[in-house]
Amino acid sequence: MLPLFFVDNLSGGNSQLLDKDEAHHAIKVLRVKIGEEIMISDGSGNWVSGPITEIEKKTLLIKVSNRGEKKSNKPELVIVQAITKSDRNKEMLELITVAGVDRIIPWQSDRSISKWQSDSLDKWELTIKESCKQARRVVMPKLSKSVSSKQLGKELSSVPFSLIFHESASTNFSDVNIPSDIQSIYLIIGPEGGITDEELLMFKGISSNIVRLGVPVLRSAHAGFAALAAVQTKLGRW
């Protein structure tokens, strides 16, 4: 597959400019050459591809030979991720992005060790973009604002379907039936210390299902990847 880069907006013309950090990475790190084909996306599903025709110090230009649009899948897969240790956040984001998450909600759970910082949004967005490039994803997952447990409980009360993954659940994920007409599925991933009983009471509603993926207890940073793989297999995507 072609190397993928992102711009804010596609030109719509017969050529496409790549600049800023993306051009720097292509020119200085990957050392692309004239004639090499690359793909450029706006992150919303629109993309163009073609050979590089010009390379300057901080920009490059391609001749557009192909273009297309990738539609988002339905139902939308939403990962609600308890904020993990700082060194685990990057790994977690890489895994769930390549596994096909559509939207990510950072959750400041009661047992989260780390806190959402003023620069956390920028760091998470950068990791998501880099992971999309590695996975050749032209639709970047949306990153929502951080929520507290109380805010999450209120949001879950109105969502059509949610799966709360908990190691002590009596129901296996394989026994859950996913409705065919829903627009989104929320997957709630707790922190290393687990979801508290108080949080479970807040989250448990008519559309919520408390389930476990298996006997082995996964790390919080890895559980989202496993949950997405399981859900996408049940949906017939994998």
Summary of the structure (lengths in Angstrom):
residues: 238
radius of gyration: 19.8
end to end distance: 19.2
largest distance: 60.3
contacts: 738
relative contact order: 0.15
helix: 30%
strand: 27%
